[in-house]
Amino acid sequence: MTQPSGYGPPPGHPAGPYPYPPPPPYYYVPVKPPPPLSPAGVPLADFGTRLVAYIIDVALVSAVAFVLAIPGFVVVIRRLPDPNDYAYSSDYTPGEFFADFFVPFLLLELGLVVLILVLYYLYDVEYMHRSGQTLGKKVMKIRVVPIDPSRGLTRGMAAKRYLVQYVGGCVVPFFSYLDGLWQLWDKPYQQTLHDKAAQTVVVKVSA
């Protein structure tokens, strides 16, 4: 059967079995989901930003602790007895050797842990609670705020964060990793465990 004359494709359209051109291809344009917000409507700090701020803070506190601990190391090393005294004398027992060599270093390590905890308290409680920022958080432009927008950050909230994050991390093995990674699956406010204990969130700031 032949097509009657006068019923061909319109001018400018390709010849074919259909009188109209095929529809344009469908393109899927992904829509970026909105960033998670705090109860006050402020964007929450992401995991990477918080991690970098934490690394900066740890580096600063560790540097100060190292400088303050140098005199202790010097005193311990100078007071260690000469190893030759043990090699050429039969008067020393293994217990005395342990007491003279290892106990001072154990005490020095314990003192260093206490020193670091004190520095973190001064840094993360006394300094941070005033503005919600440590130096690392200022560099990364994030701030700790209460989850309740009507409240201000208090010393008590900062102390709860400190107890869970640092004291808990020193006492419980691997707790620091669980605490820091908790924000990756926490909904809806991406809180760590020390955030939950203090009822705080970490948000982005413009300056």
HUTANOR-V220490 format. One record per residue. N is the residue number from 0. RES is the residue in one letter. PSI is psi as a letter, one per 20 degrees, with the letter a starting at -180 (NA if undefined). Layout:
# HUTANOR-V220490
n->[N & N]
res->[RES & RES]
psi->[PSI & PSI]
This chain:
# HUTANOR-V220490
n->[0 & 1 & 2 & 3 & 4 & 5 & 6 & 7 & 8 & 9 & 10 & 11 & 12 & 13 & 14 & 15 & 16 & 17 & 18 & 19 & 20 & 21 & 22 & 23 & 24 & 25 & 26 & 27 & 28 & 29 & 30 & 31 & 32 & 33 & 34 & 35 & 36 & 37 & 38 & 39 & 40 & 41 & 42 & 43 & 44 & 45 & 46 & 47 & 48 & 49 & 50 & 51 & 52 & 53 & 54 & 55 & 56 & 57 & 58 & 59 & 60 & 61 & 62 & 63 & 64 & 65 & 66 & 67 & 68 & 69 & 70 & 71 & 72 & 73 & 74 & 75 & 76 & 77 & 78 & 79 & 80 & 81 & 82 & 83 & 84 & 85 & 86 & 87 & 88 & 89 & 90 & 91 & 92 & 93 & 94 & 95 & 96 & 97 & 98 & 99 & 100 & 101 & 102 & 103 & 104 & 105 & 106 & 107 & 108 & 109 & 110 & 111 & 112 & 113 & 114 & 115 & 116 & 117 & 118 & 119 & 120 & 121 & 122 & 123 & 124 & 125 & 126 & 127 & 128 & 129 & 130 & 131 & 132 & 133 & 134 & 135 & 136 & 137 & 138 & 139 & 140 & 141 & 142 & 143 & 144 & 145 & 146 & 147 & 148 & 149 & 150 & 151 & 152 & 153 & 154 & 155 & 156 & 157 & 158 & 159 & 160 & 161 & 162 & 163 & 164 & 165 & 166 & 167 & 168 & 169 & 170 & 171 & 172 & 173 & 174 & 175 & 176 & 177 & 178 & 179 & 180 & 181 & 182 & 183 & 184 & 185 & 186 & 187 & 188 & 189 & 190 & 191 & 192 & 193 & 194 & 195 & 196 & 197 & 198 & 199 & 200 & 201 & 202 & 203 & 204 & 205 & 206]
res->[M & T & Q & P & S & G & Y & G & P & P & P & G & H & P & A & G & P & Y & P & Y & P & P & P & P & P & Y & Y & Y & V & P & V & K & P & P & P & P & L & S & P & A & G & V & P & L & A & D & F & G & T & R & L & V & A & Y & I & I & D & V & A & L & V & S & A & V & A & F & V & L & A & I & P & G & F & V & V & V & I & R & R & L & P & D & P & N & D & Y & A & Y & S & S & D & Y & T & P & G & E & F & F & A & D & F & F & V & P & F & L & L & L & E & L & G & L & V & V & L & I & L & V & L & Y & Y & L & Y & D & V & E & Y & M & H & R & S & G & Q & T & L & G & K & K & V & M & K & I & R & V & V & P & I & D & P & S & R & G & L & T & R & G & M & A & A & K & R & Y & L & V & Q & Y & V & G & G & C & V & V & P & F & F & S & Y & L & D & G & L & W & Q & L & W & D & K & P & Y & Q & Q & T & L & H & D & K & A & A & Q & T & V & V & V & K & V & S & A]
psi->[p & q & p & q & q & i & k & r & q & q & p & i & q & q & q & a & i & q & i & q & q & q & q & q & q & p & p & o & o & q & p & p & q & q & q & q & q & r & h & j & j & p & p & q & p & r & g & g & g & h & g & g & g & g & g & g & g & g & g & g & g & h & g & g & h & g & g & h & i & g & h & g & g & g & g & g & h & h & i & p & r & p & h & h & h & h & h & j & q & j & i & p & r & h & h & h & g & g & h & h & g & h & g & h & h & g & h & g & g & g & h & g & g & g & g & g & h & g & g & h & g & h & g & i & f & h & g & h & i & h & i & j & p & r & h & g & h & g & g & j & l & r & q & p & q & q & h & o & i & i & r & q & p & r & h & g & g & h & h & g & g & g & g & g & g & g & g & h & h & h & g & p & p & j & h & h & g & g & g & h & i & h & i & h & j & p & q & j & j & l & q & r & h & h & g & g & h & i & l & r & r & p & r & q & q & h & NA]
